[in-house]
């Protein structure tokens, strides 16, 4: 399934969630692909994404994993609902240093009140790709009236 196969509501919510988040735009996160229960994003790495030892900051790992998961979750919710992160756990598996971070998120269990999504973050460098972090994200599914 591709973006064109999604409902108009899902397309509108994806645009709101992805393009309406100033912090996400500020760090340079880009939407690559979307489908029912799935999302892929990238960040082209720059010096601003690094911590003091020259590797990607844990906050960048967490942000791409969380926001990609949330975007995957909104593809499966109703017209008057929104998904809001309630909890996430991230494992930083290895130091990331390269050209690009790529995140792939997949909804493991959609729900009426909670959805569980898994995100995998890869660091790409010179054609090589390594899994650098993995997150499990729980999202609360709320009525937009209850914000």
MIDRENNU-482520 format. One record per atom (N, C-alpha, C, O): x, y, z. Coordinates in steps of 0.001 Angstrom, whole numbers, padded with zeros to 6 digits, always signed. Atoms other than C-alpha are relative to their C-alpha. Example, Ala and Ser with C-alpha at 12.3 -4.5 7.8 and 13.67 -1.06 7.14 Angstrom:
# MIDRENNU-482520
+000890-001190+000000+012300-004500+007800+000900+001200+000000+001936+001181+000665-000820-001190-000060+013670-001060+007140-000770+001090+000730-000261+002198+000899
This chain:
# MIDRENNU-482520
+000852-001182+000000+000000+000000+000000+000891+001236+000000+001923+001270+000669-000749-001243+000083+001233+003481-000833-000844+001158+000505-002002+000981+000882+000707-001198-000450+000269+007012+000124-001299+000188-000771-002309+000582-000188+001206-000205+000807-002227+007129-002760-001127-000949+000398-002292-000671+000113+001019+000958-000436-004046+004108-001275-000636+000367+001334-001633-000245+001716+000511-000384-001307-004650+005837+002088-001211+000910-000139-001393+001565-001166+001166-000888-000006-007854+007670+002997+000454+001457+000004+001591+001764+000365-000330-001425-000016-007967+011437+002615+000297+000462+001422+001185+001286+001641-000268-000359-001396-008162+011713+006417+001429-000386+000383+002143+000405+001000-001356+000450-000339-004958+009661+006775+001035+000910-000652+002028+001266-000018-000932-000902+000689-003206+011849+004190+000072+001352+000710+001156+001900+000909+000036-001289-000700-004333+015021+005978+000704-000078+001352+001433+000838+001732-000606+000153-001326-003245+013692+009379+001513-000188-000107+002263+000317+000728-001438+000174+000234+000149+012611+008019+000646+001360-000268+001701+001672+000284-000527-001335+000293+000684+016109+006612+000046+000847+001268+001024+001557+001500+000045-000771-001242-000366+017659+009948+001096-000444+000958+001816+000388+001510-000966+000547-000952+001825+015358+012056+001425+000204-000487+002306+000570+000291-001372-000043+000489+004845+015372+009813+000452+001410-000329+001540+001823+000073-000425-001324+000455+004903+018845+008304-000384+001118+000958+000057+002254+000788+000417-001016-000962+003291+020674+011222+000833+000026+001264+000507+000757+002200-000849+000091-001197+006030+019835+013732+001287+000801-000231+002187+000325-000922-001178-000842+000242+008595+022685+013827+001329-000659+000368+002315-000487-000348-001250+000639-000411+011217+020639+015708+000461-001023-001034+001649-001113-001340-000322+001008+001011+011063+017846+013132+000573+000672-001251+001551+000194-001827-000520-000739+001151+011547+020356+010320+001392+000563+000308+002276+000545-000549-001262-000610-000388+014391+022026+012239+001167-000979-000050+002278-000588-000407-001110+000960+000040+016440+018823+012499+000172-000639-001378+001097-001421-001595-000171+000464+001376+015881+018060+008812-000572-001369-000308-000140-002014-001263+000600+001308+000264+013751+014927+009025-000877+000072-001246-001660+001008-001408+000764+000058+001247+012242+013952+005654-000814-001279-000057-000341-002347+000332+000868+001153+000223+009344+011633+004892+000393-000650-001313+000432+000012-002350-000423+000725+001194+010458+008941+002421-001152-000814-000570-001432-000747-001767+001121+000813+000467+007513+006543+002242-000972-000236+001144-000619-000154+002320+001059+000204-000981+004242+005806+003982-000976-001027-000570-001216-001080-001777+001034+000960+000369+001682+003017+003930-000797-000310+001233-000517+000228+002304+000839+000341-001146-000934+001518+006183+000859-000668+001073+001358-001777+000876-000763+000544-001116+000858+000987+009507+001503+000041-000170+002221-000589+000607-001440-000043+000254+004302+001791+008091+000436+001400-000396-000325+002158-000997-000565-001296+000376+006545+004819+007666+001520-000128-000081+002137-000874+000680-001457-000071+000115+010107+005499+006537+000406+001462-000117-000191+002228-000874-000507-001369+000011+012053+008710+007177+001521-000013-000058+002158-001040+000175-001464-000148-000011+015609+010011+006815+000381+001348+000594-000402+002298+000588-000656-001254-000379+017861+012668+008297+001390-000039-000620+002173-000953-000360-001349-000138+000572+020898+013766+006285+000869+000628+001094+000629+001755+001529-000768-000401-001178+023529+014054+008983+000915+001192-000256+001593+001287-001278-000812-001213+000014+025241+017364+009690+000670+000125+001372+000301-000592+002303-000653-000172-001307+027535+018554+012503-000983+000293+001137-000716-000095+002275+000965-000328-001055+024473+019836+014435-000685-001225+000604-001294-001127+001669+000614+001223-000502+023268+016239+014875+000930-000808+000913+000524-001820+001484-001004+000767-000742+026447+015119+016658+000110+000460+001451-000223+001591+001804-000336-000368-001377+027373+015018+020308+001501+000281+000059+002173+000314-000972-001385-000464-000190+030766+015961+021743+001070-000955-000511+002196-000522-000756-000993+000959+000472+032521+012763+020591-000110-000292-001496+000560-001185-002014+000081+000124+001452+031471+013115+016950-000926-001078-000522-000869-001423-001702+000992+000978+000449+028704+010523+016835-001393+000604+000184-001568+001577+000917+001360-000533-000041+024968+011069+016385-000523-000003+001436-000425-001006+002144+000542-000173-001351+023348+012371+019586-001181-000944+000228-001989-001171-000673+001100+000909-000355+020978+009975+021375-001357+000661-000204-002327-000020-000538+001258-000717+000212+018275+012656+021152-000454-000030-001449-001654-000001-001723+000346+000107+001419+018417+012461+017358-000540-001389-000286-001528-001535-001006+000520+001373+000129+017997+008672+017502-001443-000041+000516-002340-000548-000157+001315+000051-000638+015035+009119+019857-001040+000760-000809-002172+000299-000956+000952-000809+000753+013416+011845+017771-000436-000682-001282-001630-000743-001575+000388+000642+001260+013548+010003+014456-000819-001265+000276-001781-001539-000441+000733+001222-000329+012360+006747+016084-001426+000311+000458-002376-000341+000024+001306-000361-000549+009483+008409+017964-000908+000607-001064-002062+000199-001192+000862-000696+000957+008209+010667+015189-000378-000906-001174-001494-000816-001688+000314+000935+001075+008424+007964+012516-001058-000989+000475-001965-001340-000280+001014+000904-000574+006465+005621+014812-001362+000672+000060-002372+000068-000302+001262-000724-000086+003808+008259+015413-000644+000180-001358-001863+000073-001491+000536-000164+001350+003440+008877+011698-000557-001323-000522-001593-001332-001186+000526+001314+000390+003025+005127+011075-001342-000252+000686-002272-000765+000064+001230+000244-000764+000355+004988+013798-001190+000782-000545-002308+000266-000560+001137-000801+000456-001752+007813+012347-000611-000515-001292-001719-000115-001650+000582+000572+001218-002248+005849+009134-001143-000954+000317-001903-001327-000576+001006+001011-000372-004524+003487+011089-001072+000522+000950-001847-000269+001487+000974-000532-000955-006632+005856+013214-001180+000643-000719-001142+000883-001925+001217-000578+000550-010082+007350+012723+000106+001490-000269+001076+002147+000109+000031-001385+000457-011027+010736+011338+000043+001020+001133+000528+002133+000932+000042-000963-001116-011516+012371+014758+000967-000386+001113+000781-000019+002274-000978+000461-000988-008526+010769+016481+001379+000554-000306+001662+001015-001412-001405-000348+000159-004891+011608+017035+000818-000992+000823+000314-001603+001765-000913+000891-000724-001898+009579+018212+001012+000860+000733+001606+001772+000158-000926-000763-000833+000228+010897+021055+000891-000980+000748+000398-001890+001414-000926+000916-000674+003361+009186+022368-000281-000034+001495-000377+001009+002143+000232+000188-001428+002718+007761+025830+001261-000532+000681+001529-000231+001844-001205+000604-000566+005949+005831+026335+000856-000501-001147+000341-000943-002174-000859+000708+000942+008979+004693+024429+001280-000420+000681+001754+000203+001631-001274+000530-000470+012076+002654+025053+000881-000136-001222+000470-000677-002248-000926+000091+001121+015095+002923+022835+001277-000690+000453+001798-000417+001534-001299+000641-000204+018160+000708+022659+000964+000593-001013+000752+000489-002221-001054-000525+000861+021233+002444+021283+001007-001130-000175+001759-001449+000746-000749+001232+000230+022999-000510+019716+001463+000217-000353+002319-000600-000011-001391-000336+000343+026137+001144+018336+000072+001481-000334-000933+002104-000674-000201-001403+000342+027605+004578+017759-000304+000205-001484+000072-000613-002324+000371-000286+001382+026252+006160+014587+000844+001158-000521+000858+002247+000053-000790-001040+000657+028579+008099+012320-000046-000303-001485+000388-001369-001922+000133+000238+001432+027880+008486+008636-000675+001160-000694-000625+002300-000233+000615-001008+000852+025953+010341+005965-001483+000198+000278-002020+001286+000068+001455-000005-000035+022351+009483+006755-000516-000920+001092+000033-001999+001315+000768+000903-000858+020010+008088+009385-001280-000333-000744-001928+000554-001299+001241+000463+000625+017126+006027+008002-000793-000757+001051-000262-001648+001713+000852+000669-000982+014221+004952+010189-001181-000648-000703-001828-000045-001560+001171+000728+000492+011605+002340+009374-000835-000401+001209-000350-001067+002124+000901+000312-001110+008611+002041+011681-001168-000824-000509-001661-000621-001619+001121+000877+000349+005890-000597+011663-000881-000176+001225-000394-000452+002322+000956+000215-001083+002758-000825+013773-000059-001495+000287-000379-002291-000595+000061+001399-000407+002950-004097+015712-001402-000385+000457-001881-001486+000184+001333+000260-000519-000451-003785+017409-000797+001299+000004-000626+002139+000888+000867-001179-000035-002995-001146+016444-001087-000230+001042-001479-001368+001302+001038+000155-001003-005600-000452+019077-000920+001196+000057-000641+002238-000536+000952-001098-000161-008572+001688+020012+000504+001032+000992+000195+002217+000865-000532-000924-001007-006753+003203+023012+001512+000124-000055+002054+001203+000185-001464+000001+000084-003093+002239+022561+000444-000752-001252-000131-001780-001610-000645+000702+001104-000988+001304+019554+001464-000162+000342+002069+000719+000953-001412+000286-000252+002457-000270+019756+000714-000077-001346+000300-000798-002253-000740-000122+001253+004995+000539+017057+001470-000276+000269+002002+000107+001310-001436+000256-000092+008552-000660+016474+000716+000835-001054+000302+000875-002213-000832-000799+000917+011172+001637+014910+001415-000553-000009+001982-000868+001037-001406+000374+000158+014550+000599+013556+000717+001146-000693+000257+001651-001717-000779-001106+000540+017179+003256+012890+001323-000560-000529+002052-001254+000180-001223+000432+000664+020010+002584+010446+000855+001213-000320+000334+002283-000633-000928-001044+000423+023099+004674+009781+000634-000476-001307+001160-001585-001394-000541+000328+001315+024212+004728+006158+001240+000841-000261+001278+002040+000012-001251-000679+000310+027718+005576+005049+000680-000715-001159+001045-001884-001039-000694+000577+001148+029261+004973+001631-000609-001292-000499+000124-002202-000885+000677+001208+000471+026674+002365+000657-000176-001075+001055-000871-002062+000814+000123+000949-001105+026988+000508+003979-001119+000472+000924-001266+001670+001166+001106-000329-000901+023973+000364+006322+000085-000890+001232+000188-002112+001123-000069+000761-001250+024080-000650+009999-001143+000409+000917-001464+001591+001044+001022-000256-001001+021308-000979+012552+000678+000634+001207+001577+000039+001801-000659-000716-001095+022211+001595+015223-000892+000170+001225-000389+000338+002336+000898-000072-001151+019110+001796+017411-001348-000599-000351-001731-000702-001517+001308+000621+000164+015747+000184+017952-000885+000475+001137-000473+000478+002297+000914-000529-001012+012722+001591+019760-001349-000706-000069-001790-001145-001131+001388+000423-000094+009356+000369+020927-000765+001205+000539-000454+001729+001608+000744-001216-000326+006844+003218+021034-001464-000358+000233-002095-001000-000606+001418+000167-000299+003427+003111+022709-000664+001357-000174-000242+002354+000411+000716-001249+000279+000999+005735+021439-001435-000098+000510-002125-001091+000280+001393-000092-000424-002259+006769+023063-000807+000494-001177-000403+001433-001862+000910-000423+001057-005116+007059+020586-001104+000805+000687-001895+000265+001460+000904-000927-000685-007159+010081+021663-000952+000661-000976-000644+000814-002158+000917-000823+000768-010167+011949+020415+000614+001388-000119+001167+001900+000854-000538-001344+000173-009100+015299+018949-000713+000989+000902-000167+002049+001205+000749-000862-000924-011772+016825+021212+000608+000017+001389+000338+000937+002160-000550+000137-001360-009794+015708+024306+001413+000529+000127+002063+000249+001135-001377-000515-000047-006502+017484+023538+000276+000702+001255+001385+001196+001455
